[in-house]
Structures are given as structure tokens and as C-alpha cells.
Amino acid sequence: MVEWRISDEPVPYQEALEFMEARAAAIRDRGAPECVWLLEHPPLYTAGTSARPEDLIAPDRFPVHQVRRGGQYTYHGPGQRVAYAMLDLDRRGRDVRRFVWSLEEWLIRTLAAFNVVGERREGRVGVWVRRPDKAPGPDGAPAEDKIAAIGVRLRRWVSYHGAALNVDPDLSHFEGIVPCGIRGHGVTSLWDLGVCVGMAEVDMALRDAFAQVFGAEA
């Protein structure tokens, strides 16, 4: 069984980090239930272990948190559904690449519930959507925007951190960083795509898709 937590008010980042670290230790040491926590944060930037200083464009705009997860700079804020997944990969298979693939699949299936086609891109972790309504890039490639980011950490084969799906955040807040270190592409959200759904609907879709991908009941 997986415990699901849903927070209705924005959760301070440090509070969430402390909970995840404690829960990951409890899963490994005391057999505590796995946990998925759905929440929002106040506006902030996080810097993963691969973050490059030049990708922090506006260092004074929001608080910047240095974190020990994979990846580079990301933004979190209201209107973005953050899904922290504390799962025991010792029981689910010690395959990190497969786990990241599964997180992407979780988001892709969640988006499919709203008739949005999310896709993977080689060399770019996260979930992308094509934008035929936008002009092609400088190289003539079709425009595409990122709608969901992924960044994870494992401690003794227990995962924490997870994924962030843009529902209706202020997209201008992403301008203070190079999201995930990827230049030449934009950021989008469900509302930006014309899919005006609420967090409760997104949470239901996330729970349904989680069971499909990870085979766990809430």
C-alpha cells in the first residue's frame, strides 16, 4: 500500500525536504509505507547537483535552494502540482533508468486523461508537448515546450523528490532560470494549452495513472 498525502496550502520547501528525508529513512529502516505527496510550493528555484551558475539568470527573484537531487535548475510555485514519490526501489527493482522512465510514463498518462499528448525526448529528461501553434525554432525544427520536470534522488534504494506538472503556474516565473539547463525551448502548462482543469481533477488523474504504471493501490 502507498500512502497518499495531499496538501491544500503551499508547503515551505525546507519542510517538504525534511519530511522526505525522514520518510525515506523510515521506509528503509522501519518498513514504513511508501508515500506520494501532492503539493504546491511558494515561488522558488531549486538547483540540482548538475546546476550551472550561468543558468540562474535572476538570482534575487525568488529564494534559491541547493538540493541533492539529480538535474539542474527548476522552478516551483503556485499552480504547479509537485508529486514527491518516496518509493522502495529495492522491492520495485533496482533499475534507476527504468524508474525515471516510469515517472515520465506516469506524467504522460496523466496528461492523456486530458487529451494532451506528452512525449519523451532523447537526452532531455521530462515530458514535452508539440506546439504547432508556434513558429519553428531557428533550426527549422517544430516548436515544443516542456510541461513537466523530473528530478530524483535515491538513498539506500529509496527514492525521494519526484516530478512537477505545470497546471496553471505563472509561466513568467520560469524566466529567471534556464529550466533544466535546456535552451531553445519554452515552458507550457495545461491552462496555457487551453485545458482549464483544477488541482482536484489533476490529482485524480495522477492517482489513476500511478496505479497503472507502478501497480500500487492508493
Residue pairs with C-beta under 8 A, 6 or more apart in sequence:
1 33
1 34
1 216
1 217
2 33
2 34
2 35
2 36
2 87
2 210
2 214
2 216
2 217
2 218
3 33
3 34
3 35
3 36
4 35
4 36
4 37
4 38
4 207
4 218
5 35
5 36
5 37
5 38
5 39
6 37
6 38
6 39
6 203
7 37
7 38
7 39
7 40
10 39
10 40
10 41
10 42
10 78
11 39
11 40
11 41
12 41
12 42
13 41
13 42
13 44
13 46
13 63
13 65
13 76
14 65
16 37
16 39
16 41
16 84
17 65
17 67
19 37
20 37
20 84
20 86
20 160
20 161
21 155
21 160
23 32
23 35
23 86
23 160
24 86
24 155
24 156
24 158
24 159
24 160
25 155
25 158
26 32
27 33
27 34
27 35
27 86
27 88
27 158
28 88
28 90
28 155
28 156
28 157
28 158
34 86
34 87
34 88
34 216
35 84
35 85
35 86
36 83
36 84
36 85
36 86
36 162
36 210
37 83
37 84
37 86
38 81
38 82
38 83
38 203
38 206
39 81
39 82
39 84
40 76
40 77
40 78
40 79
40 80
40 81
40 82
40 199
41 76
41 77
41 78
41 80
41 82
42 77
42 78
43 62
43 75
43 76
43 77
43 78
43 170
43 173
44 62
44 63
44 64
44 65
44 75
44 76
44 77
45 56
45 61
45 62
45 63
45 64
45 65
45 73
45 74
45 75
45 76
45 176
45 177
46 64
46 65
46 66
46 67
46 69
46 73
46 74
46 75
46 76
46 151
47 56
47 64
47 65
47 66
47 67
47 72
47 73
48 67
48 69
48 70
48 71
48 72
48 73
48 74
48 151
49 68
49 69
49 70
49 71
50 70
50 71
50 72
50 181
51 66
51 71
51 72
51 73
51 181
52 72
52 181
54 178
55 72
55 73
55 177
55 178
55 181
56 64
56 73
56 176
56 177
57 175
57 176
57 177
57 178
58 175
58 176
58 177
59 176
61 173
61 176
62 75
62 77
62 173
62 176
67 153
67 161
68 153
69 151
69 152
69 153
69 161
70 151
70 152
70 153
71 125
71 149
71 150
71 151
71 180
72 178
72 180
72 181
73 177
73 178
73 179
73 180
73 181
74 149
74 151
74 164
74 177
74 179
74 180
75 169
75 173
75 174
75 176
75 177
75 179
76 82
76 164
77 169
77 170
77 173
78 169
78 170
79 166
79 167
79 168
79 169
79 170
79 189
79 191
80 164
80 165
80 166
80 167
80 169
80 189
81 164
81 165
81 167
81 199
81 202
81 203
81 206
82 162
82 163
82 164
83 106
83 162
83 163
83 164
83 165
83 206
84 160
84 161
84 162
85 103
85 152
85 159
85 160
85 161
85 162
85 163
86 158
86 159
86 160
87 99
87 158
87 159
87 214
88 157
88 158
89 95
89 96
89 99
89 154
89 157
89 158
89 159
90 156
90 157
90 158
92 99
92 214
93 99
94 157
96 154
99 152
99 159
100 125
100 150
100 152
102 213
102 214
103 150
103 152
103 162
103 163
104 120
104 125
104 126
104 127
104 150
105 213
106 163
106 206
106 209
106 210
106 213
106 214
107 118
107 127
107 148
107 150
107 163
107 165
107 209
108 118
108 119
108 120
108 127
109 208
109 209
109 212
109 213
110 165
110 202
110 205
110 206
110 208
110 209
111 117
111 118
111 127
111 129
111 147
111 148
111 165
111 190
112 118
112 209
113 205
113 208
113 209
114 190
114 195
114 197
114 205
115 195
116 129
116 147
116 190
116 193
116 195
117 129
117 130
118 127
118 128
118 129
118 147
118 148
119 127
119 128
119 129
119 130
119 144
120 127
120 128
121 128
121 144
124 146
124 180
124 182
125 149
125 150
125 151
125 180
126 146
126 148
126 149
126 150
126 180
127 146
127 147
127 148
127 150
128 144
128 145
128 146
128 147
128 185
129 144
129 145
129 147
129 188
129 193
130 142
130 143
130 144
131 142
131 143
131 144
131 145
131 186
131 188
132 142
132 143
134 143
134 145
134 186
135 143
136 142
136 143
137 143
137 184
137 185
138 184
143 186
144 185
145 185
145 186
145 187
145 188
145 192
146 179
146 180
146 182
146 185
146 186
146 187
146 188
147 165
147 166
147 187
147 188
147 189
147 190
147 193
148 163
148 164
148 165
148 166
149 163
149 164
149 179
149 180
150 162
150 163
150 164
151 161
151 162
152 159
152 160
152 161
152 162
153 159
153 160
153 161
165 190
165 202
165 206
166 187
166 188
166 189
166 190
166 192
167 189
167 190
167 191
167 197
167 199
167 202
168 189
168 190
168 191
168 196
169 189
171 187
171 188
171 189
171 192
174 187
179 187
190 196
190 197
190 202
207 218
210 216
210 218
211 217
211 218
